Amino acid sequence: MSIRALTFDLDDTLWYVGPVIVQAEKRLHAWLTQRYPRIVETYGPETLRALCGEVATRYPSLEHDKTELRIRALRLAAERTGYDPSLAETAFEVFYDARQEVEFFRDVLPVLSELKELYPLGALSNGNADVRLVGLDHVFDFHISAVDAGAAKPDSTIFLLACERLGVEPQEVAHVGDDPDTDVWGAAQAGMKTVWVNRDKKPWEDTRLTPDAVVTDLYALVPLLDDWPT
């Protein structure tokens, strides 16, 4: 069956997310230093991040919601250092704004613009990047986050919701992503075709399955899809 639509992961597929999060945490830390110094005396960027894990352990139902985890971690840090926990929402906005300042891989804009003319495109993400704020809303027909779906990849919910939004069967959709588990395994379990974006040319180590296709950059997607077996 031919491919009629595509979905894409965001973080580490269209940009490296690690440097983005580090920069966002640094900006938040600087903001807190000026306004709430007792927090930064106790919590650095890494320990604030670790608080998100503590919150997730306490509230496992929130594990898929990166935004709520950050906000609750900031509330907890405020409470433990004697500040009003309501500061958390404003502090999170500082982090969130910086989190949208991504640097696309050089293939992203030209390839997505070309694919937009050929297929409906959806974005599926476990994180809290916003396609409008990062500047990709003109190429994606929709964006479904883990919060929207109520579950994070590799749970099938987010993938099946995308197929429903596209109005096509799962086997008619190719999901494109970098993570062997959350992207390849998750999409395959939902019945979708899978394209592993292996930019760093790592060996495939997941013994549960192999991706339907492997590319080292998005430039290879167009000819791959043109020749996809029907």
DAGIJO-V992830 format. One record per residue. N is the residue number from 1. RES is the residue in three letters. PHI is phi as a letter, one per 40 degrees, with the letter a starting at -180 (* if undefined). OMEGA is omega in degrees with one decimal (none if undefined). Layout:
[[N & RES & PHI & OMEGA] [N & RES & PHI & OMEGA]]
This chain:
[[1 & MET & * & -175.4] [2 & SER & c & 178.8] [3 & ILE & c & -179.0] [4 & ARG & b & -178.5] [5 & ALA & a & -179.1] [6 & LEU & b & 167.7] [7 & THR & b & -176.4] [8 & PHE & b & 163.1] [9 & ASP & c & -180.0] [10 & LEU & b & -175.3] [11 & ASP & c & 178.4] [12 & ASP & g & 170.1] [13 & THR & b & -180.0] [14 & LEU & b & 175.3] [15 & TRP & a & 172.6] [16 & TYR & c & -175.2] [17 & VAL & c & -176.4] [18 & GLY & d & 179.4] [19 & PRO & c & 179.3] [20 & VAL & c & -179.3] [21 & ILE & c & 178.7] [22 & VAL & c & -179.7] [23 & GLN & c & 178.6] [24 & ALA & c & 178.4] [25 & GLU & c & 177.3] [26 & LYS & c & 179.9] [27 & ARG & c & 176.4] [28 & LEU & c & -179.4] [29 & HIS & c & 178.6] [30 & ALA & c & 179.2] [31 & TRP & c & 178.6] [32 & LEU & c & -179.7] [33 & THR & d & -178.2] [34 & GLN & c & -170.2] [35 & ARG & b & -174.4] [36 & TYR & b & -170.6] [37 & PRO & c & -179.2] [38 & ARG & c & 177.6] [39 & ILE & c & -175.9] [40 & VAL & c & 173.1] [41 & GLU & c & -177.6] [42 & THR & b & -173.4] [43 & TYR & b & 169.5] [44 & GLY & c & 179.8] [45 & PRO & d & -177.5] [46 & GLU & c & -179.6] [47 & THR & c & 172.3] [48 & LEU & c & 177.4] [49 & ARG & c & 179.1] [50 & ALA & c & 176.7] [51 & LEU & c & 176.7] [52 & CYS & c & 177.0] [53 & GLY & c & 177.9] [54 & GLU & c & 178.3] [55 & VAL & c & 179.7] [56 & ALA & c & 177.0] [57 & THR & c & -179.0] [58 & ARG & c & -177.6] [59 & TYR & b & -175.3] [60 & PRO & c & 178.8] [61 & SER & c & -179.7] [62 & LEU & b & -173.2] [63 & GLU & d & -177.8] [64 & HIS & c & -173.1] [65 & ASP & b & -176.7] [66 & LYS & c & -179.7] [67 & THR & c & -178.5] [68 & GLU & c & 177.6] [69 & LEU & c & 179.1] [70 & ARG & c & -178.0] [71 & ILE & c & -179.3] [72 & ARG & c & 176.0] [73 & ALA & c & 177.8] [74 & LEU & c & 175.3] [75 & ARG & c & -179.3] [76 & LEU & c & 178.3] [77 & ALA & c & 178.8] [78 & ALA & c & -179.6] [79 & GLU & c & -175.8] [80 & ARG & c & -180.0] [81 & THR & b & 172.0] [82 & GLY & g & 177.1] [83 & TYR & b & 175.8] [84 & ASP & c & -177.5] [85 & PRO & c & 179.1] [86 & SER & c & 177.1] [87 & LEU & c & -171.3] [88 & ALA & c & -177.5] [89 & GLU & c & 178.7] [90 & THR & c & 178.4] [91 & ALA & c & -179.9] [92 & PHE & c & 179.8] [93 & GLU & c & 176.2] [94 & VAL & c & 177.3] [95 & PHE & c & -173.8] [96 & TYR & c & 179.3] [97 & ASP & c & 179.9] [98 & ALA & c & -179.3] [99 & ARG & c & 179.8] [100 & GLN & c & -177.9] [101 & GLU & c & -175.1] [102 & VAL & c & 175.5] [103 & GLU & b & -177.2] [104 & PHE & c & 165.4] [105 & PHE & c & -170.8] [106 & ARG & c & -178.9] [107 & ASP & c & -167.6] [108 & VAL & c & -174.6] [109 & LEU & c & 179.9] [110 & PRO & c & -177.1] [111 & VAL & c & 179.6] [112 & LEU & c & 177.3] [113 & SER & c & 177.5] [114 & GLU & c & -179.0] [115 & LEU & c & 178.8] [116 & LYS & d & -179.9] [117 & GLU & c & -173.7] [118 & LEU & b & -172.9] [119 & TYR & a & 162.7] [120 & PRO & c & -177.0] [121 & LEU & b & 174.3] [122 & GLY & b & 176.4] [123 & ALA & b & -179.9] [124 & LEU & b & -173.0] [125 & SER & a & 171.1] [126 & ASN & c & -175.8] [127 & GLY & c & -177.8] [128 & ASN & b & 167.6] [129 & ALA & c & -179.5] [130 & ASP & b & -175.0] [131 & VAL & c & 178.0] [132 & ARG & c & -176.2] [133 & LEU & c & 178.2] [134 & VAL & c & 175.8] [135 & GLY & g & 179.4] [136 & LEU & b & -178.2] [137 & ASP & c & 179.2] [138 & HIS & c & 179.8] [139 & VAL & b & -178.9] [140 & PHE & c & 176.2] [141 & ASP & c & 177.4] [142 & PHE & a & 176.3] [143 & HIS & b & 176.0] [144 & ILE & b & 177.1] [145 & SER & c & 175.5] [146 & ALA & c & 178.0] [147 & VAL & c & 178.7] [148 & ASP & d & -176.0] [149 & ALA & c & -175.9] [150 & GLY & g & 179.2] [151 & ALA & a & -178.9] [152 & ALA & c & 168.9] [153 & LYS & d & 14.9] [154 & PRO & c & 176.1] [155 & ASP & d & -175.5] [156 & SER & c & -173.2] [157 & THR & d & -175.4] [158 & ILE & c & 179.5] [159 & PHE & c & -179.3] [160 & LEU & c & 175.1] [161 & LEU & c & 177.4] [162 & ALA & c & 178.7] [163 & CYS & c & 177.1] [164 & GLU & c & 179.0] [165 & ARG & c & -179.5] [166 & LEU & c & -178.6] [167 & GLY & g & -180.0] [168 & VAL & b & 178.0] [169 & GLU & c & -179.0] [170 & PRO & d & -177.9] [171 & GLN & c & 177.1] [172 & GLU & c & -178.0] [173 & VAL & b & 171.8] [174 & ALA & b & 175.7] [175 & HIS & c & -175.0] [176 & VAL & b & -179.0] [177 & GLY & a & -173.4] [178 & ASP & c & -170.1] [179 & ASP & c & -178.5] [180 & PRO & d & -177.5] [181 & ASP & c & -172.4] [182 & THR & c & -178.7] [183 & ASP & c & -173.8] [184 & VAL & c & -179.6] [185 & TRP & c & -177.8] [186 & GLY & c & -179.3] [187 & ALA & c & 179.9] [188 & ALA & c & 179.0] [189 & GLN & c & 176.6] [190 & ALA & c & 178.8] [191 & GLY & g & -178.7] [192 & MET & c & 170.5] [193 & LYS & c & -173.1] [194 & THR & b & 173.6] [195 & VAL & b & 178.6] [196 & TRP & c & 175.7] [197 & VAL & c & -174.2] [198 & ASN & b & -175.0] [199 & ARG & c & -177.1] [200 & ASP & c & 175.3] [201 & LYS & f & 177.4] [202 & LYS & c & 174.0] [203 & PRO & c & 175.4] [204 & TRP & c & -174.1] [205 & GLU & b & -178.3] [206 & ASP & c & -176.2] [207 & THR & c & -177.5] [208 & ARG & c & -175.6] [209 & LEU & a & 169.8] [210 & THR & b & 179.1] [211 & PRO & c & 176.9] [212 & ASP & c & 178.7] [213 & ALA & a & 178.6] [214 & VAL & b & 174.4] [215 & VAL & b & 176.2] [216 & THR & c & 172.5] [217 & ASP & a & -176.9] [218 & LEU & c & 178.4] [219 & TYR & d & -178.2] [220 & ALA & c & -175.1] [221 & LEU & c & -174.7] [222 & VAL & c & 176.9] [223 & PRO & c & 177.0] [224 & LEU & c & -177.9] [225 & LEU & c & 176.8] [226 & ASP & c & -176.0] [227 & ASP & b & -177.1] [228 & TRP & d & -178.4] [229 & PRO & c & -179.0] [230 & THR & b & none]]
